[in-house]
């Protein structure tokens, strides 16, 4: 398997391909990709939910930003036509688990209550990990996960170059393997092909976002 083949396999693995239906809430987990906020605005304007909750403080890739992820995402959504009074902001979380816990508190303080159904949005290569996290940490809600529809090559930008994106994909795959053991997420099906792609990319040097001091499957 070549690295290019492995990239395509892992990119596709991270997508869960869920169909979207009208829901109570669009839940946007913050990141370093403003296109997710623009996608949220598009879904809002398609009447898929009446409220958007943006969640995110300063995360792994955004510690140098001037303002929290959620606030920047909210600005982008308002610019795209979402009314400000239809937006909630959680701006303290630094990881996916905190996105969920802190956002549920925001909903409670706003007097909105727990949504029965939600559409969760993330970067394309974080769909599966987002689903696994929500299944474990927000099991009461009926969840559909989505991301901006784009190919791997179409996803890359000057700010999101291949080395960073592929390393992040590799790191997220490892977290899909490891986090269920820690209670952070549910087990996800892992194909032999996806595992081979993971190893191929680690051995090709895309290892900067791996969890440290965690043995890799082929070394454990």
C-alpha positions as CSV (number, residue, x, y, z in Angstrom):
1,X,0.0,0.0,0.0
2,X,1.4,3.4,-1.0
3,X,1.1,6.5,1.2
4,X,-1.3,8.1,-1.3
5,X,-3.5,5.0,-1.2
6,X,-3.3,4.9,2.6
7,X,-4.4,8.6,2.8
8,X,-7.5,7.9,0.7
9,X,-8.4,4.8,2.7
10,X,-8.1,6.6,6.1
11,X,-9.9,9.7,4.8
12,X,-12.8,7.5,3.7
13,X,-12.7,5.6,7.0
14,X,-13.2,8.7,9.1
15,X,-16.4,9.5,7.2
16,X,-19.6,7.9,8.6
17,X,-21.9,8.9,5.7
18,X,-25.0,9.6,7.8
19,X,-28.1,11.1,6.3
20,X,-29.3,14.4,7.7
21,X,-32.9,15.1,8.9
22,X,-34.4,18.1,10.7
23,X,-33.2,18.1,14.3
24,X,-33.5,20.2,17.5
25,X,-29.9,21.6,17.4
26,X,-26.9,21.9,15.1
27,X,-23.9,21.2,17.4
28,X,-20.6,22.5,15.9
29,X,-17.5,21.3,17.5
30,X,-14.7,23.8,17.1
31,X,-11.6,23.3,15.2
32,X,-9.0,25.1,13.0
33,X,-11.3,25.0,9.9
34,X,-13.8,27.9,9.5
35,X,-15.5,26.0,6.7
36,X,-17.3,24.0,9.3
37,X,-19.0,27.1,10.5
38,X,-20.0,28.1,7.0
39,X,-21.4,24.6,6.5
40,X,-23.4,25.0,9.7
41,X,-24.9,28.2,8.3
42,X,-25.9,26.4,5.1
43,X,-27.7,23.7,7.1
44,X,-29.4,26.3,9.2
45,X,-30.7,28.1,6.1
46,X,-32.0,24.7,4.9
47,X,-34.1,24.6,8.0
48,X,-32.5,21.6,9.5
49,X,-32.4,23.0,13.0
50,X,-33.6,26.3,14.7
51,X,-30.5,26.8,16.8
52,X,-26.7,26.4,16.3
53,X,-24.4,25.8,19.3
54,X,-20.8,26.6,18.6
55,X,-18.4,24.9,21.0
56,X,-14.6,25.5,21.3
57,X,-12.1,27.4,23.2
58,X,-8.4,27.1,22.3
59,X,-7.6,23.6,21.2
60,X,-4.7,21.6,19.9
61,X,-4.3,23.5,16.7
62,X,-5.7,26.9,17.7
63,X,-3.8,28.0,20.8
64,X,-2.4,30.9,18.8
65,X,-5.7,32.3,17.7
66,X,-6.7,35.7,19.1
67,X,-10.2,34.6,20.1
68,X,-11.8,31.2,20.9
69,X,-12.9,28.9,18.1
70,X,-16.6,29.2,19.0
71,X,-16.5,32.9,18.8
72,X,-14.8,33.0,15.5
73,X,-17.1,30.3,14.1
74,X,-20.2,32.3,15.3
75,X,-18.9,35.4,13.5
76,X,-18.6,33.4,10.3
77,X,-22.1,32.1,10.7
78,X,-23.6,35.5,11.3
79,X,-21.7,36.8,8.3
80,X,-23.3,33.9,6.3
81,X,-26.8,35.0,7.3
82,X,-27.6,33.2,10.6
83,X,-29.4,35.5,13.0
84,X,-27.4,36.2,16.2
85,X,-30.3,35.2,18.4
86,X,-30.3,31.7,16.9
87,X,-26.7,31.1,18.1
88,X,-25.3,29.8,21.4
89,X,-21.6,29.9,22.3
90,X,-19.5,27.6,24.5
91,X,-16.0,29.0,24.5
92,X,-14.0,27.2,27.2
93,X,-13.6,23.6,25.9
94,X,-10.2,22.3,24.8
95,X,-11.1,18.8,23.6
96,X,-14.0,16.8,22.2
97,X,-15.1,15.5,25.6
98,X,-15.2,19.0,27.0
99,X,-17.2,20.2,23.9
100,X,-19.9,17.8,25.0
101,X,-19.9,18.4,28.7
102,X,-19.6,22.2,28.6
103,X,-22.2,22.6,25.8
104,X,-24.8,20.7,27.8
105,X,-24.2,23.2,30.6
106,X,-24.7,26.1,28.2
107,X,-28.0,24.6,27.0
108,X,-29.1,24.2,30.7
109,X,-28.2,27.8,31.5
110,X,-30.0,29.0,28.4
111,X,-33.1,27.2,29.6
112,X,-33.3,25.3,26.4
113,X,-33.2,21.8,27.8
114,X,-31.7,18.6,26.4
115,X,-32.3,18.2,22.6
116,X,-33.9,14.9,21.5
117,X,-32.0,15.1,18.2
118,X,-28.9,16.9,17.0
119,X,-26.7,17.3,14.0
120,X,-23.1,17.3,15.0
121,X,-20.6,19.0,12.7
122,X,-16.8,18.6,12.5
123,X,-13.9,18.5,10.1
124,X,-14.3,15.7,7.6
125,X,-11.6,13.5,9.1
126,X,-13.2,13.8,12.6
127,X,-16.7,12.5,11.8
128,X,-16.1,9.0,13.2
129,X,-14.4,10.1,16.4
130,X,-17.2,12.7,17.0
131,X,-19.8,10.0,16.6
132,X,-18.0,7.7,19.0
133,X,-17.6,10.5,21.6
134,X,-21.3,11.5,21.4
135,X,-22.5,7.9,21.6
136,X,-20.5,7.6,24.9
137,X,-21.0,11.1,26.4
138,X,-24.4,12.2,25.0
139,X,-26.2,8.9,24.6
140,X,-29.7,10.3,25.3
141,X,-29.6,12.3,22.0
142,X,-30.3,11.0,18.6
143,X,-27.2,12.1,16.6
144,X,-26.3,12.5,13.0
145,X,-22.7,13.5,12.2
146,X,-21.6,15.4,9.1
147,X,-18.9,17.7,7.8
148,X,-18.3,19.9,4.8
149,X,-18.6,17.8,1.6
150,X,-15.1,17.9,0.1
151,X,-12.4,15.5,-1.2
152,X,-9.1,15.1,0.5
153,X,-7.3,17.1,-2.1
154,X,-10.0,19.7,-2.1
155,X,-9.7,20.0,1.7
156,X,-6.1,21.1,1.6
157,X,-5.2,24.8,1.9
158,X,-2.2,26.9,2.6
159,X,-3.2,26.9,6.3
160,X,-4.1,23.2,6.2
161,X,-1.2,21.5,4.3
162,X,-1.0,17.8,3.6
163,X,1.5,17.1,6.4
164,X,-0.7,18.7,9.1
165,X,-4.0,17.1,7.8
166,X,-2.6,13.6,7.3
167,X,-0.8,13.7,10.7
168,X,-4.1,14.8,12.3
169,X,-6.0,12.0,10.5
170,X,-3.5,9.5,11.8
171,X,-3.7,10.9,15.3
172,X,-7.5,10.7,15.3
173,X,-7.4,7.1,14.1
174,X,-5.2,6.2,17.1
175,X,-7.7,8.0,19.4
176,X,-10.5,5.9,17.9
177,X,-8.5,2.9,18.9
178,X,-7.5,4.1,22.4
179,X,-10.3,6.2,23.8
180,X,-12.9,3.5,24.3
181,X,-10.5,1.9,26.9
182,X,-10.6,5.2,28.8
183,X,-14.4,5.6,28.6
184,X,-14.2,8.6,26.3
185,X,-15.9,7.1,23.3
186,X,-17.6,3.9,22.0
187,X,-15.8,1.1,20.1
188,X,-15.8,1.6,16.3
189,X,-15.4,-1.0,13.7
190,X,-11.9,-1.0,12.3
191,X,-11.2,-2.8,9.0
192,X,-7.8,-4.5,8.3
193,X,-7.4,-2.1,5.4
194,X,-7.8,0.9,7.7
195,X,-5.3,-0.5,10.1
196,X,-2.8,-1.1,7.3
197,X,-3.3,2.4,6.1
198,X,-2.7,3.7,9.6
199,X,0.6,1.8,9.9
200,X,1.7,2.8,6.4
201,X,1.2,6.5,7.2
202,X,2.9,6.3,10.6
203,X,5.9,4.6,9.0
204,X,5.9,7.3,6.3
205,X,6.5,9.9,9.0
206,X,3.0,11.3,9.6
207,X,3.3,10.8,13.4
208,X,3.4,14.3,14.9
209,X,-0.2,14.0,16.3
210,X,0.1,10.6,17.9
211,X,-0.6,10.2,21.6
212,X,2.7,9.9,23.4
213,X,3.7,6.9,25.6
214,X,0.9,4.7,23.9
215,X,2.2,1.6,22.2
216,X,1.2,1.3,18.6
217,X,-0.9,-1.8,17.8
218,X,1.9,-3.6,16.0
219,X,4.3,-3.0,19.0
220,X,2.0,-3.9,21.8
